[in-house]
Amino acid sequence: MESRPLRLIDADAHVNEPPDLWVSRVAKQYVDRVPRMEHFPEGDAWVMEGVDAPINFGLNACAGLPADSQRAWARFDEIREGGWNPAARLNEMDEDGIWAAILYPTPRLSQGVVTNKDPVLQGEMVRAYNDWLSEYASADANRLAGIAILPTSDVKSAVAEYERSMQLRGIRGAVMLGYPHGTDEIDSDDDLLFAAVASSGLPLNIHAALNSKPPTFMSAKLPGAARFNDAPKRMLEFLWSGAFDRFPELRVAFIEVDCGWVPYFKEQADNRFHRMGKAQKLGLKGTPSEYFDRHCVYSFITDAFAVRNRHAVGLKNMMWSSDYPHVGSDWPNSWRTIDASFSGVPRSERELILSGNASRLYCFTDGPSSP
């Protein structure tokens, strides 16, 4: 369609980690302790040290299947190849009309990696994943942008891995799965990482939620239906901790949290600020919404409400994503959903949300830039 941007950027896609990723890359003394894939009657699943239940992946690899065939359990050799084969991935992106994709890990699997209590082993696993991701994205570093994971054993290790991984080909940022000092509450020690990220010019990414506990068996009837619920808490933590004032160049990308809730949250935060701010002597240099507009961006999969209220969210604070190959994806019909929800949106605004904002944040020098 004439109204489509020339190059669509997917701000949140995922990989399906290959079964030998860790066992083939860590030192010999760790081979028996790293994630490995095992066969079960229901399907294949990851078995991990410190994680009680097998981590299945069927809903992380079911895009394009009929709704009645999308199940939590699957066999790895039956899922689509693009999750671990970059050549196949580029073909799958072409089929969906996507020019570039920003790649995140499988959430529960990566959570199991960074919550391992052995800091040396955790570091080995993190580096192994980031090295593999770099090799994957290097198949076409103009179109595949890897997002590295960071250890949560201590802040200095997180900073060291951030600086190391940013030198790897195809890596365009890192995701913080838990605060690097090791808990779910922000700490002044975390400033070391925030400073490194701010100076890199790339955003600090948070995918759905921070969690310092090992993953558990997925028991929710509709997993992901309230995936935005952690983001407001983190935004307030950054605000009240003074991190946004100490690091004025820091941008935090809240990934797969949608956007429709953002205007309401900004309104309520400002309301409380005006009612209580003077008495509390908060020391802010502006309203909470001003900080959020300046420092925070959000990605959504399908959020027609947010698109209708895009000016209240912030045109430069929204990024479209497919979630491919997860259950939330509309592959290979992403454009059908986009065209329906963006009907009547001016081309310049579509360009920002569908490509320009992601291009600017993740430094796609060969791609579209925001108007």
N, C-alpha and C positions, 0 to 999 in steps of 0.2 A: 504494500500500500504506500502511496505517496507520503502519507503522514508519518510513516515509521522512520525512526532514526537510522542512519546508514549502518551503525554498528551498535548492537545491543550488548551491554555488559551485565553479566550475572554476578551480583554482589555476594551471593552465598550459594555455592554449589559444594558438593562433597566428593570425596574419594571412597572407594571400598578397598581397604588395606589388604594386600595379598597375604596368603597364609604363611609365607616364609619371610615376611618383612623383618621380624625381630630375630628369629632363630638363625638367619643367614648373615646378620650384621653385627651382633654383639660379640664380645670376647667369650671364649669357650667356657669359662667358669660360670657364665650367666645363662647359657643356652637353656638349661632346664628350668629357669625361673622366669623367662620372658613370655609374653603372650604367644599362644600357639592355638591353632585351630584343630578341633576334634570333632569326630562324627558322633551324632546322637540319633536315636530313632526318629525324632521330629525333624532333624536337619543338622546342619553344621553350626558350630558356635565357637567363640573364643573362650579359652580357659586362661585365667590370669591369677597370679599370686596376689593374695589379699582380697580377692573378690569371691564371694560365696557361691554365686550362681553363674552358669555359662552366659556369655553375652551373645545372644543371637543377632542376626542382621537382616532378616527378611524385609522389614519395613524400611531399612536403609538402602534397599536395592530393588525396589519394586516399581519404580516409575515406568509408565507405559503399559503396565499389566492391567487387565480388566479388574474392576473393583473387587469382584468376588474371588480373585486369585491373589490378592495382596495379603500376605500372612506374615506373622512374626518370624517364622522359621523358614529357612531355605537351604538349598545345597549351593555351595560356592561355585561349583562348575556349571551351574544352571543360570546364574545371574548375568546381566549384561556386562560386556567386557570393559566398557569405558571407565569403570571405577578404578581399575588398576593398570589398564593399557592406554597410554595417552594417545596413540594413533587412533584407536577405536573411539576415544573420548572426543577427539576433534571431529570425527564423522558424526557422532551423536549431537554435538553442538551445531554442526551445519544443518542437520536434519531439523533442529528446533529453531533455526534462525538466530543463533547466539554467536556473537563474534568473539567475546572473551569471557572467561569464568574465573572467579576468585574461589580458591579451593580450601575447604575446611576438612578436618578429620571426622571420623565417626564419633559422635559425642560420648557415648558410654565407654567406648574403647579407649579414647584418649583420656577420659576421666580416670579410668583404671590405671593408666600409665603414670599420671602425675600425682596420684594419691598413694603410690607405693611408698612405704615407710623407709626403705633403704635408699638414702640419698645418692649413693654411688650407682646403684642399679637404675634408679629413676633417671639419672643423667645419661646413662648408657642408652636407655630406651628412647629418651627424648631425642638424642642426637641421631640415633638410627632412623627414627621416623622422619626427622627433618632432612637428613641426607637422601632418603628415598624420595621424599616429596620434591626435593630439588631436581633429582634425576627425572621424575615424572614431568614436572613443569617445563624442564629444559627441552622437551620435545618440540615446543613452540612457545618460547618465553614471552612472545608478544601477545599470545592469546590465553595462556595458562598461568595464573598467578597463585603461587603456593603461599599459604598462611601457616607459618611454623608454630609449633607448640612450645611452651616454656615450662621449665621445672618449677615446682612449688616447695622445694626443700629449703631454700634460702634465697635471699634477694641477690646476693652477689653471683650465685650460679645462674639465676634468671637473666641478669644483665649480661653475663659472659656468653650465654647461649643466644641471647638476642643479637648481640654484636657479631657473633660467629655466623649465625644463620642469615643475617642480612647481607653477608658477603656471598652467599650461595646463589648460583644462577637460578632464576625463576621464582625466588622468594620475594614477596612484596609486603611482608608484614608478619605479625605474630599474634596469636590469640592467647589471652590470659584466662586460664581455666579455673584458677583460684589465685588469691593474692600471693605474690611470690614468697612472702615471709611464712606462709603455711596455714593461714586460717581464713575464715570467711569474712573477717572484719578488716577494713583498711587500717594501715599502720604507717607511721612516719618513715619507717625503714623502706617502705615501698617506693619512696621518692627516688631512690636510685634508678629503679626501672622506669618510672615516669619521665625522669630527666633524659634517659637514653632514648626513649621512644620519641619524646618531643623534639629532640635534636635531630632525629633521623628524618623528620618531615612526613613520616607515615603515621596512620592512626593506631591507637591501642585498641585491639578488638576483643570484645566479650561476646561469646556465642551463647545466646539465650540466658544463661545463668552461671554464676560462680558456685562451686561446690568443692569443699575440701574433704568430702567423704567418698569412699569407694562406691562405684555404681552398684545398684541392686537390680533384681528382676523387675522388668517393666510390667507393672500390674494395672496401670491406668487404662480405663475403657476407651478414652479418646486422648492418647498422648499428644501433647503439644497444644491442646485447646486453650491453655492459659500461659503460653510461653513468655509473655511479656511481664509476668508478675515480679520477677527479680530486678528488672531494669530500673524502675523508679528508686528502689532502695540504693542501688549502686550510684545512681546520679546524685542522690542526696549525700552519700558518703564522700564522693569527690568534692561536692560543693562545701559541706561543713568542715571537711578536713583542710580546706584551703588549697587543695591540689591545683584547682583551676587558676587560682591567683599566683601560685608559685611557678606554674608552668603555663603561661598564657598561650603557647603554641600547641599545647596538648589537645588532640582530638580523640574522642572515645567513640568507636563505632559499636553500637549495640546491634548485633546481628541476629536475624530471625526472631525479632520481638514485635514486628509489625509497627504501625504508626498511629492508628486511630485513637489510641489512648493518650497520645502526647499532648494535644491541646487542653484536655481536661486536667491532666497532671500539672501542666504549666500554670493554668488558671488557679488551681487549688494551692500550689506552692506560693504563688505570688500573693494570693489572698491572705495566707497565714503570715507571710513576710510583712505585709502592710499592717496587719493586726498586732503582731507580736515582735516584729523585728527591732524596734527601738528599745523596748524593755529588755529584750534578750541581748542587746548589744552584739549583734552577729558579725559586724565588721565586713559585710559584703559591699562590694563596689558597685553593685547594681541589683536588680531583681533576680530571683532564681531563674525566671524564664529567659532573661538576657544571657545568663551563663549557659543555660542549656542550648539556646540557639547558636551560641558561639562555639561550644565545645562538643556537642553531641550530634551524632547522626544515627539513623536507624534503617534497617533493611526490612522489607516486607515481601511476602510471597503473593498472596491475594488479599487486598485490603481496599475494597472499593470505597468504603467510608473515608479512609484516609485520603484517597485520591480526590474525592469530592471536597474534602476540607484541607487540601494540601497547603493553602496559604497559612492556615492556622498552625499546621505542623511545621512548616518552613520548607520552601521549595528546594533549598540547598541542603536540607537535612534528611532527605528521603532517597533510598536506593532500592531499586527492584531486584528481586532474586527469584531463582527457580526452585531451589532446594534439591535439584537433581543430584543423585538418583533416588532420593528419599520419597516417602509416601506423600509428602506435600506437593510434589511436582506435577505440573500439567504436561510434561514432555510426552509427545513431540508437538503439543499444541499450545505452547506458551503464548504465542502471538494471538491466538484466539481469545484467551483470557485478557491479555493486555489491551487489545483493541476494544473489547467490551467495556472494561473498567475505565479506560482513558477516553472514551467517546466525548467529544466536545472540549478536550483539554488542548490549549494552544500548543503548536509544535515546539516552540522554544521551551515551554515548561515540560513537555514530554521528554525532550532531549536531556534536560537536567536530571530528571528522576530515573530515566532508563539508561543513561550512559554518562552524562557529563559529570555528575557528582562522584561516581565511582572512578571515572577517569582521572579526575583531579586528585582525589584522596590517595589513590594507589599508583599514581604516576605512570599512567599508560601514555607514554610519549608518542606511540605510533597509532593511537586511537583518538576518539572524539574528545574534545575539550568542552567545558561548559561555556555557554554564550557569555 
